[in-house]
């Protein structure tokens, strides 16, 4: 996957000059210890990868989990936390050659126009990995599953997120849904910050079929428009994430005692780095963080 991501960065920097045939493609999955044990769970139909929006590393975990499942021959539905207005552009892109015109068309869709960290360069690379797998003949599809974007936290939105993922799986027989979503949606505990509390997306999908993964907390940085304490004075930029535990080896550990509401925790193997919105990264010709 590293070679593919590096090539993608080069394509961003020289979008109008680099022919698609010169961009090396890779279907080699990133090393993710523990992913095979997770995929061996017989009843598994949904993997909810809980994330802190705006990092490089968290979408890569979702990419590697998707890749590992697709390599097994199982149909995979990749869930992206975009509104349904983006569905057509996502479907078109993963069936394209990934050339400059295709990238431009994708990034013209509504999700990419603001400073939303859900539309980061790292999320673009996750979608690109899905496209590469489709080109290699793997059965990968994609769903934009955010139907009620405002308010950010509501009973209606949680229900809509869950319904969209369940419906997406129903359209692809025997599929595994791998969805990248905010940690609060993925976890199987109610939104206790709301009065009265209401169920999260993870709670609304059949429990025995779903594994929710929390992210390890070694600190680092994320791109966002407010600091973890809610201060938005600095605007949209890279912010520090508090470190709550040591850096652990990259991989997935299935253990429901590690984090309440989650069946397991994943680690990137390093402190997190910020991933800017894809449109900003493309405009600046930024390289993909290693």
Steps between C-alpha positions, in 0.01 A plus 500: 500500500792736568603494134145574390467792742831651393391475139173670586682793654704539182181494299357780716809715448504449121133440432504643151836360393514141625337241275305241694704219346810628683337477845590164658202327657520253787254253645744404775327547833684682777622280784226505763550230766171381645290574191481134395379396845230765477395388153482140624203588723225303328211732576689815397314721252600850613831654607462850639840670506458779753720797423599849609444689175803659337788255545716323244511168679141416593362480144800280413381247758162491326676464163704203619197330657304547176792369297544190718130415474494552124807279455302219666247524220218643708304790355581816696295817533713796603303751710605866478342757734385726216142601422312323224554798268849353450392144417508529122846659492643232732357217290627657180848553639564147627410369153721751322865491394584745776644750254508878541152546356355237733665654804380846405144373460507326836637802684230721346237316707349680802692319776837635388413869479545613861749436778330184629767259624285209383602603147872481571783394275515176699132431429567565131776238519257255662261550209791463261588165659143387434538604136827308466335187639209536257745530211664178620167319480412503869135535596509839670221757500452823690225680690465858622302427815443837669140597435423757770809724539344761731501516793831322541367278778133396498286194544384536140852512362615191693199307371561618144868401508410149618217461249725606214768242589245220542338590168838511325585150621158369395570613143817286478437138594748354748690826536707642784453869575817684605398848609725786611305722736537721802576307815181620668292343222696175494499423873220301660418736784227766500572866441502581870594862426147546365192544715338258485771261371428307180658198328806531279523362147701203628221407740238509226666236280459133593744449785621150420585604144696813582852569626564858609863606521633788708828678423801482729586832667874567474450865408626686196308741279177524301361752256186673617330832554509494880734368767402201715384743770264668253709813444462612137719812525775360274251399231543197275851364548699217662429458870673288764328188626553417869710188563326261738706184450832385351543433129418134433582275207282539193205266489159406633443347844157348557427543869175652619653601833743749345243770421138516606262454210759351262598143418858600434762770461727572204839666505683670215836424657588868536367832621243646263571757233256755357342450159372816333187520284577338166423813301764694698757224468439478126530876454827506694643190332575357845667162529328218684637461855704182536 
